[in-house]
Amino acid sequence: MESATNLSKNLKTFRNLRHMSQIDFANELGISKSTLHEIEHGKRPTLDTVCCISEHLGVPVSVLLSDAFPPTQMGILVCLIQGFDWFSKSPPEEQEALLSSLQQLSLSLAKMKDRLGAMP
């Protein structure tokens, strides 16, 4: 999947998790509603716009452009860890490492749940 598609899906997920309109979410992101609309429909934004969104959400650019997490899982994880002040103050590399570790943990727990659920 390409990065513009990933960004589109990830932003829609963030907005839906927060139960926000495009107008309200665009204001939170520091971009116009029309820009958000275009991004959510697959238009490639400028690097400055992606950096602005990343900064306002407190999420590394690489996470916004990635399809490493299923969108809902990524949104929930990011919302959870954003509550920790230390996370937003950590360098982007450390933020990405933590998100990767959380994804691995989530996948391991899902596999364990499937195995336990399959037991008689």
C-alpha positions in Angstrom: 0.0 0.0 0.0 1.3 3.4 -0.7 1.8 6.1 1.9 -1.0 8.4 0.7 -3.5 5.6 1.1 -2.1 4.7 4.5 -2.3 8.3 5.6 -5.9 8.5 4.4 -6.9 5.4 6.3 -5.0 6.4 9.4 -6.5 9.9 9.6 -10.0 8.6 9.1 -9.4 6.2 11.9 -8.1 8.9 14.2 -11.1 11.1 13.4 -13.6 8.3 13.8 -12.1 7.2 17.1 -12.6 10.8 18.4 -16.1 11.0 16.9 -15.2 14.3 15.2 -16.4 16.0 12.1 -13.9 16.8 9.4 -14.2 20.5 10.3 -13.4 19.9 14.0 -10.6 17.4 13.2 -9.1 19.7 10.6 -9.0 22.5 13.2 -7.3 20.2 15.7 -4.7 19.3 13.1 -4.0 22.9 12.1 -5.1 22.3 8.5 -8.1 23.4 6.4 -11.2 21.2 6.1 -10.7 21.0 2.4 -7.1 19.8 2.9 -8.3 17.1 5.3 -11.0 16.0 2.9 -8.5 15.7 0.0 -6.1 13.7 2.1 -8.9 11.4 3.3 -9.8 10.8 -0.3 -6.2 9.8 -1.3 -4.7 13.1 -2.5 -1.0 13.3 -1.6 -0.3 16.2 0.9 2.9 18.2 1.0 5.6 17.2 3.4 4.9 20.3 5.5 1.3 19.3 5.9 2.2 15.7 7.0 4.7 17.2 9.5 2.0 19.6 10.8 -0.5 16.7 11.2 2.2 14.6 12.9 3.0 17.4 15.3 -0.6 18.1 16.2 -1.4 14.5 16.8 1.9 13.8 18.6 2.5 10.8 16.3 5.7 10.1 14.3 5.3 10.8 10.5 6.4 7.2 9.9 3.5 5.9 11.9 1.0 8.1 10.0 2.3 6.8 6.6 2.6 3.2 7.7 0.3 0.2 7.2 2.2 -1.7 9.9 -0.8 -1.5 12.2 -4.4 -2.2 11.3 -5.9 1.3 11.4 -8.2 0.8 14.4 -5.4 -0.9 16.4 -3.0 1.9 15.6 -5.5 4.5 16.5 -6.2 2.9 19.9 -2.6 2.4 20.7 -1.7 6.0 19.8 -4.6 7.4 21.8 -3.5 5.3 24.8 0.1 6.2 24.8 -0.5 9.9 24.0 -1.9 10.1 27.5 1.6 9.5 28.8 3.5 12.8 28.9 6.9 11.1 28.6 5.9 9.6 25.2 5.3 12.9 23.5 8.7 14.1 24.9 10.6 11.1 23.6 12.6 11.2 20.4 10.7 9.9 17.3 12.9 6.8 17.1 11.9 5.8 20.6 8.2 6.5 19.9 8.4 4.3 16.8 10.2 1.5 18.8 7.5 1.6 21.5 4.7 1.5 18.9 6.4 -1.4 17.2 6.8 -3.3 20.5 3.1 -2.6 21.4 2.1 -4.0 18.0 4.1 -7.2 18.5 2.5 -7.5 22.0 -0.9 -7.0 20.5 -0.4 -9.6 17.8 1.0 -12.1 20.4 -2.0 -11.6 22.6 -4.4 -12.1 19.7 -2.6 -15.4 18.8 -2.7 -16.6 22.4 -6.4 -15.7 22.6 -7.1 -17.7 19.3 -5.2 -20.7 20.7 -7.0 -20.6 24.0 -10.3 -20.1 22.3 -9.7 -23.2 20.1 -9.0 -25.4 23.2 -11.9 -27.8 24.2 
